[in-house]
């Protein structure tokens, strides 16, 4: 579903049926206080780009809202691979084990 920022994200949910206006981020959930989700966070959220770059079924994303500087809030994402049981350093690329390149792309040794 499209976020308020206009990006496609599978964690965003919007219910606009019969005049309803319910929006939520199912990755962040319903957290209290300054960590709660607001629609302005979708503009700088890295999750849509991660999903577009890497569609690995074994990668689990977790997110939290952190304060950057004094007033800015950003979504910080971490990833974990269920197949290799390790944290992923760069979620856009993946762990490197789930989607290995076939041997045809390897350079022959001299």
C-alpha positions, 0 to 999 in steps of 0.5 A: 500500500502507498504511504503518505509519502507516496512510496510502496510499503508492505508494513503500512496500512490505511483504512479509508473505507466509507470515510474512515481515516485509519493509518498505521505502520505495522512494523513500528506498532503502537508504541507509547510516547515519542516512539509512536508512529506518525505519518511524517516518518514515512518520508524518511523511512528506509523500509520501502527502499530496502524492500525494493532492493532486497526481497529475501524471504529470510530477512526479518526487519525490526524498526524503532523511532530514534531522535536525531538532533533535537527535534527530528525523529527518524526510523532506524531499521535493523535486519536479521537473517533467519536462514544463517542466524545472523544480523545483517549489516546492510539490509539493502544488500542482505546477508550474502548467503541467501542469494548467492550468485551461480557459478557461471558468474564466477571468474575462472582462476588462472 
